[in-house]
Amino acid sequence: MTRALITGATEGIGRALALALAAEGHTITAVARTEHRLKSLTGQLDGPHAYLTADLTTPSGLHALTTALRARPYDLLVNNAALVPAGPFDDADPHALQAAIRLNCEAVVALAHAFLATARPGAALVNISSTLSFAPKPGQAVHSATKAFVTSFSEALWYEQKRRGVYVLALCP
């Protein structure tokens, strides 16, 4: 049985992975900003699962999660949490753009670093990216750019970590 930590676990890909991995017998730690949604999710999972409420766009939320990753090794980290600012770049709220960069890039780096510090051979780091990392489109400038970062970062880590037997990949739906 493996221990998996999934960010952005209450929606979309994160939720689907939490449900599927739990059904296969993996122990899940679900992470998201909203506690009642985390409770609902973990209540649907069979077995001893946990959740952590954290806003990864804030220093305190990111610190809490990196501390948890370093305290007890996980076999799988799925960096799924993301913000998707959409619309014309020049109309966007600069604070929303900065929050997206913090979550989509800075949090991915910090969590990967904490995870890899204790990763054992056979562990896996999955960073959720996007096909927009290869083919950006108008109205998604910052999202496309942050996902290009995630894809490149993941590929570089794959080269670094493969000799340790730690798998790293960017999933690009």
C-alpha positions as a Markdown table, in Angstrom:
| # | Residue | x | y | z |
|---|---|---|---|---|
| 1 | Met | 0.0 | 0.0 | 0.0 |
| 2 | Thr | 1.3 | 3.4 | -0.9 |
| 3 | Arg | 0.8 | 6.8 | 0.6 |
| 4 | Ala | -0.3 | 9.5 | -1.8 |
| 5 | Leu | -0.7 | 13.2 | -1.3 |
| 6 | Ile | -2.8 | 15.0 | -3.8 |
| 7 | Thr | -3.2 | 18.8 | -4.0 |
| 8 | Gly | -6.4 | 20.3 | -5.5 |
| 9 | Ala | -8.0 | 17.0 | -4.5 |
| 10 | Thr | -11.6 | 18.2 | -4.3 |
| 11 | Glu | -12.2 | 18.8 | -8.0 |
| 12 | Gly | -11.5 | 17.5 | -11.5 |
| 13 | Ile | -8.4 | 15.4 | -12.0 |
| 14 | Gly | -7.4 | 15.6 | -8.3 |
| 15 | Arg | -10.7 | 14.3 | -7.2 |
| 16 | Ala | -10.7 | 11.5 | -9.8 |
| 17 | Leu | -7.2 | 10.4 | -8.8 |
| 18 | Ala | -8.1 | 10.4 | -5.1 |
| 19 | Leu | -11.1 | 8.2 | -5.8 |
| 20 | Ala | -9.3 | 5.9 | -8.1 |
| 21 | Leu | -6.2 | 5.5 | -6.0 |
| 22 | Ala | -8.2 | 4.9 | -2.8 |
| 23 | Ala | -10.3 | 2.3 | -4.6 |
| 24 | Glu | -7.0 | 0.5 | -5.4 |
| 25 | Gly | -6.0 | 0.5 | -1.7 |
| 26 | His | -3.7 | 3.5 | -1.5 |
| 27 | Thr | -3.8 | 5.8 | 1.5 |
| 28 | Ile | -4.7 | 9.3 | 0.5 |
| 29 | Thr | -3.9 | 12.6 | 2.0 |
| 30 | Ala | -6.2 | 15.1 | 0.2 |
| 31 | Val | -5.2 | 18.8 | 0.1 |
| 32 | Ala | -7.4 | 21.8 | -0.8 |
| 33 | Arg | -8.5 | 25.1 | 0.5 |
| 34 | Thr | -12.1 | 24.2 | 1.6 |
| 35 | Glu | -12.4 | 21.9 | 4.6 |
| 36 | His | -16.0 | 20.9 | 4.1 |
| 37 | Arg | -15.2 | 19.7 | 0.6 |
| 38 | Leu | -12.2 | 17.8 | 1.9 |
| 39 | Lys | -14.4 | 16.1 | 4.6 |
| 40 | Ser | -16.9 | 15.2 | 1.9 |
| 41 | Leu | -14.3 | 13.7 | -0.3 |
| 42 | Thr | -12.5 | 11.7 | 2.4 |
| 43 | Gly | -15.9 | 10.5 | 3.7 |
| 44 | Gln | -16.4 | 8.9 | 0.3 |
| 45 | Leu | -13.1 | 7.0 | 0.4 |
| 46 | Asp | -12.9 | 3.6 | 1.9 |
| 47 | Gly | -10.1 | 3.2 | 4.4 |
| 48 | Pro | -7.9 | 5.4 | 6.7 |
| 49 | His | -7.5 | 8.6 | 4.7 |
| 50 | Ala | -6.6 | 12.1 | 5.8 |
| 51 | Tyr | -6.9 | 15.7 | 4.6 |
| 52 | Leu | -5.1 | 18.9 | 5.1 |
| 53 | Thr | -6.7 | 22.3 | 4.6 |
| 54 | Ala | -4.2 | 24.7 | 3.0 |
| 55 | Asp | -4.2 | 27.7 | 0.7 |
| 56 | Leu | -1.0 | 27.1 | -1.3 |
| 57 | Thr | -1.0 | 30.7 | -2.6 |
| 58 | Thr | -0.1 | 31.8 | 1.0 |
| 59 | Pro | 3.3 | 31.4 | 2.7 |
| 60 | Ser | 1.6 | 29.8 | 5.8 |
| 61 | Gly | -0.3 | 27.3 | 3.7 |
| 62 | Leu | 2.7 | 26.3 | 1.6 |
| 63 | His | 4.9 | 26.1 | 4.8 |
| 64 | Ala | 2.3 | 23.8 | 6.5 |
| 65 | Leu | 2.3 | 21.4 | 3.5 |
| 66 | Thr | 6.1 | 21.3 | 2.9 |
| 67 | Thr | 6.5 | 20.6 | 6.6 |
| 68 | Ala | 4.0 | 17.7 | 6.3 |
| 69 | Leu | 5.9 | 16.3 | 3.3 |
| 70 | Arg | 9.2 | 16.4 | 5.1 |
| 71 | Ala | 7.9 | 14.9 | 8.3 |
| 72 | Arg | 6.6 | 11.7 | 6.8 |
| 73 | Pro | 7.6 | 10.3 | 3.5 |
| 74 | Tyr | 5.0 | 9.8 | 0.8 |
| 75 | Asp | 5.2 | 7.4 | -2.1 |
| 76 | Leu | 3.3 | 9.7 | -4.5 |
| 77 | Leu | 2.9 | 13.4 | -4.8 |
| 78 | Val | 0.4 | 14.8 | -7.3 |
| 79 | Asn | 0.8 | 18.5 | -7.7 |
| 80 | Asn | -2.7 | 19.2 | -9.2 |
| 81 | Ala | -3.8 | 22.5 | -7.5 |
| 82 | Ala | -3.9 | 25.3 | -10.0 |
| 83 | Leu | -5.4 | 28.7 | -10.7 |
| 84 | Val | -6.6 | 29.4 | -14.3 |
| 85 | Pro | -6.8 | 33.1 | -15.0 |
| 86 | Ala | -8.7 | 33.6 | -18.2 |
| 87 | Gly | -9.4 | 36.5 | -20.5 |
| 88 | Pro | -7.4 | 39.2 | -22.1 |
| 89 | Phe | -4.1 | 39.7 | -20.3 |
| 90 | Asp | -4.4 | 43.5 | -20.1 |
| 91 | Asp | -7.8 | 43.2 | -18.5 |
| 92 | Ala | -6.6 | 40.8 | -15.8 |
| 93 | Asp | -6.3 | 41.6 | -12.1 |
| 94 | Pro | -2.6 | 41.7 | -11.4 |
| 95 | His | -3.1 | 40.1 | -8.0 |
| 96 | Ala | -5.0 | 37.2 | -9.6 |
| 97 | Leu | -2.1 | 36.7 | -12.0 |
| 98 | Gln | 0.5 | 36.7 | -9.2 |
| 99 | Ala | -1.6 | 34.2 | -7.2 |
| 100 | Ala | -1.7 | 31.9 | -10.3 |
| 101 | Ile | 2.1 | 32.2 | -10.6 |
| 102 | Arg | 2.6 | 31.4 | -6.9 |
| 103 | Leu | 0.3 | 28.4 | -7.0 |
| 104 | Asn | 1.1 | 27.0 | -10.5 |
| 105 | Cys | 4.9 | 27.5 | -10.3 |
| 106 | Glu | 6.3 | 28.4 | -6.8 |
| 107 | Ala | 4.1 | 25.9 | -4.9 |
| 108 | Val | 5.0 | 23.2 | -7.4 |
| 109 | Val | 8.7 | 23.8 | -6.9 |
| 110 | Ala | 8.4 | 24.0 | -3.1 |
| 111 | Leu | 6.3 | 20.8 | -2.8 |
| 112 | Ala | 8.6 | 18.9 | -5.2 |
| 113 | His | 11.6 | 19.9 | -3.2 |
| 114 | Ala | 10.1 | 18.8 | 0.1 |
| 115 | Phe | 8.8 | 15.5 | -1.5 |
| 116 | Leu | 12.1 | 14.7 | -3.1 |
| 117 | Ala | 14.0 | 15.3 | 0.1 |
| 118 | Thr | 12.5 | 12.1 | 1.6 |
| 119 | Ala | 11.6 | 10.2 | -1.6 |
| 120 | Arg | 12.7 | 6.6 | -1.8 |
| 121 | Pro | 13.3 | 4.5 | -4.9 |
| 122 | Gly | 10.0 | 3.7 | -6.6 |
| 123 | Ala | 8.4 | 7.0 | -5.4 |
| 124 | Ala | 6.7 | 9.2 | -8.0 |
| 125 | Leu | 6.1 | 12.9 | -8.5 |
| 126 | Val | 3.3 | 13.8 | -10.9 |
| 127 | Asn | 2.9 | 17.4 | -11.8 |
| 128 | Ile | -0.3 | 18.2 | -13.6 |
| 129 | Ser | 0.5 | 20.4 | -16.6 |
| 130 | Ser | -1.5 | 21.1 | -19.7 |
| 131 | Thr | -1.4 | 20.8 | -23.5 |
| 132 | Leu | -1.3 | 24.6 | -23.3 |
| 133 | Ser | 2.3 | 24.2 | -22.3 |
| 134 | Phe | 3.0 | 23.3 | -25.9 |
| 135 | Ala | 0.3 | 25.3 | -27.7 |
| 136 | Pro | -0.6 | 28.5 | -25.8 |
| 137 | Lys | -3.8 | 30.3 | -26.7 |
| 138 | Pro | -5.1 | 33.8 | -26.4 |
| 139 | Gly | -6.9 | 34.5 | -23.2 |
| 140 | Gln | -4.8 | 32.0 | -21.3 |
| 141 | Ala | -1.4 | 33.7 | -21.4 |
| 142 | Val | -0.4 | 33.3 | -17.8 |
| 143 | His | -1.9 | 29.8 | -17.5 |
| 144 | Ser | -0.1 | 28.7 | -20.6 |
| 145 | Ala | 3.2 | 30.1 | -19.4 |
| 146 | Thr | 2.9 | 28.6 | -15.9 |
| 147 | Lys | 2.1 | 25.2 | -17.4 |
| 148 | Ala | 5.1 | 25.5 | -19.8 |
| 149 | Phe | 7.2 | 26.0 | -16.7 |
| 150 | Val | 5.7 | 22.9 | -15.0 |
| 151 | Thr | 6.4 | 20.8 | -18.1 |
| 152 | Ser | 10.0 | 21.9 | -18.4 |
| 153 | Phe | 10.6 | 21.7 | -14.7 |
| 154 | Ser | 9.2 | 18.1 | -14.6 |
| 155 | Glu | 11.4 | 17.0 | -17.5 |
| 156 | Ala | 14.5 | 18.4 | -15.9 |
| 157 | Leu | 13.7 | 16.7 | -12.6 |
| 158 | Trp | 13.1 | 13.4 | -14.5 |
| 159 | Tyr | 16.6 | 13.5 | -15.8 |
| 160 | Glu | 18.0 | 14.3 | -12.3 |
| 161 | Gln | 15.9 | 11.8 | -10.3 |
| 162 | Lys | 15.9 | 8.7 | -12.6 |
| 163 | Arg | 19.3 | 7.5 | -11.3 |
| 164 | Arg | 17.7 | 7.4 | -7.8 |
| 165 | Gly | 14.8 | 5.4 | -9.1 |
| 166 | Val | 12.3 | 8.2 | -8.4 |
| 167 | Tyr | 9.8 | 8.9 | -11.2 |
| 168 | Val | 8.9 | 12.4 | -12.3 |
| 169 | Leu | 6.4 | 13.3 | -15.0 |
| 170 | Ala | 4.2 | 16.1 | -16.2 |
| 171 | Leu | 0.7 | 14.9 | -17.1 |
| 172 | Cys | -0.6 | 17.2 | -19.9 |
| 173 | Pro | -4.4 | 16.8 | -20.3 |
